[in-house]
């Protein structure tokens, strides 16, 4: 069901750039992760896909000109993707999205 709504969200976002300049920077080191930026009017979203064999923890920081950035975070399982979005409250002057990811630390199983 989640994938259906995700696909519906992506289908509703055009691939063309918005009327304002937008930039996507990926800071993922040697991880095999891809990102796609969608920006249209009142919504900006980035789709991050994990091609690694391990889960990754990612954050996307959306910046509108000189304003303070708004962060969105997600843990993305191996072979899965996540959409992180932001709706600006002010007119967008210039959109910059910085995505940074790192390997998710293995969970402690509580056994000694």
C-alpha positions as CSV (number, residue, x, y, z in Angstrom):
1,X,0.0,0.0,0.0
2,X,2.9,2.4,0.8
3,X,4.4,1.8,-2.6
4,X,1.1,2.6,-4.2
5,X,0.9,6.0,-2.5
6,X,4.6,6.6,-3.2
7,X,4.1,5.8,-6.9
8,X,1.0,8.1,-6.9
9,X,3.1,10.9,-5.4
10,X,5.8,10.5,-8.0
11,X,3.4,10.4,-10.8
12,X,1.9,13.7,-9.7
13,X,5.3,15.4,-9.7
14,X,6.6,16.5,-13.1
15,X,10.2,15.8,-14.0
16,X,10.7,19.3,-15.4
17,X,12.4,22.0,-13.4
18,X,10.3,24.6,-11.7
19,X,10.4,28.3,-12.5
20,X,13.2,28.8,-10.0
21,X,16.7,27.4,-10.1
22,X,17.1,24.1,-8.2
23,X,20.2,22.0,-7.4
24,X,20.7,18.5,-5.9
25,X,24.0,17.7,-4.2
26,X,24.6,14.1,-3.2
27,X,27.1,13.6,-0.4
28,X,27.2,9.8,-0.1
29,X,30.9,8.9,-0.2
30,X,31.5,5.5,-1.7
31,X,27.9,4.3,-1.3
32,X,25.8,3.3,-4.3
33,X,22.9,5.7,-3.8
34,X,21.1,7.8,-6.4
35,X,18.8,10.8,-6.0
36,X,16.3,12.6,-8.2
37,X,15.0,16.0,-7.5
38,X,11.4,17.0,-8.3
39,X,10.3,20.6,-7.8
40,X,7.0,22.1,-8.8
41,X,5.3,25.1,-7.3
42,X,4.5,24.5,-3.6
43,X,6.2,21.1,-3.3
44,X,9.8,20.0,-3.6
45,X,10.7,16.3,-3.2
46,X,13.8,14.2,-3.6
47,X,13.6,10.4,-4.3
48,X,16.6,8.6,-2.8
49,X,17.3,5.0,-3.9
50,X,19.6,2.6,-2.0
51,X,21.5,0.2,-4.3
52,X,23.6,-1.1,-1.4
53,X,23.3,-4.5,0.3
54,X,22.9,-2.8,3.7
55,X,20.4,-0.2,5.1
56,X,21.4,3.4,5.0
57,X,20.5,6.5,7.0
58,X,19.9,9.5,4.9
59,X,19.0,13.1,5.4
60,X,17.9,15.7,2.9
61,X,18.3,19.4,3.7
62,X,16.1,21.7,1.7
63,X,17.4,25.4,1.5
64,X,15.4,28.2,0.0
65,X,17.9,31.0,-0.8
66,X,19.5,32.4,2.4
67,X,16.9,30.8,4.7
68,X,17.8,28.2,7.3
69,X,17.6,24.6,5.8
70,X,14.8,22.2,6.6
71,X,15.9,18.6,7.2
72,X,14.1,15.4,6.4
73,X,15.4,12.0,7.5
74,X,14.8,8.4,6.5
75,X,16.3,4.9,6.9
76,X,16.3,3.2,3.5
77,X,16.5,-0.6,3.4
78,X,18.6,-2.4,0.8
79,X,17.2,-2.1,-2.7
80,X,14.4,0.3,-1.5
81,X,13.8,4.0,-2.0
82,X,12.4,6.9,0.0
83,X,10.8,10.2,-0.8
84,X,11.6,13.2,1.3
85,X,9.5,16.3,0.6
86,X,9.2,19.9,1.7
87,X,6.6,22.6,1.2
88,X,8.0,26.1,1.5
89,X,5.9,28.7,3.2
90,X,7.6,31.6,1.3
91,X,8.3,32.2,-2.3
92,X,11.2,30.1,-3.5
93,X,14.1,32.1,-4.8
94,X,16.6,29.3,-5.3
95,X,16.3,25.7,-4.1
96,X,19.2,23.7,-3.0
97,X,18.8,20.1,-1.7
98,X,21.8,18.4,0.0
99,X,21.4,14.6,0.5
100,X,23.9,12.9,2.8
101,X,23.9,9.2,3.6
102,X,25.8,6.7,5.7
103,X,25.6,3.0,6.5
104,X,23.1,2.2,9.2
105,X,24.8,0.8,12.3
106,X,23.7,-2.8,13.1
107,X,21.1,-3.0,15.9
108,X,22.3,-4.4,19.2
109,X,20.6,-7.8,19.7
110,X,21.0,-7.6,23.5
111,X,23.0,-10.9,23.8
112,X,26.2,-11.0,25.8
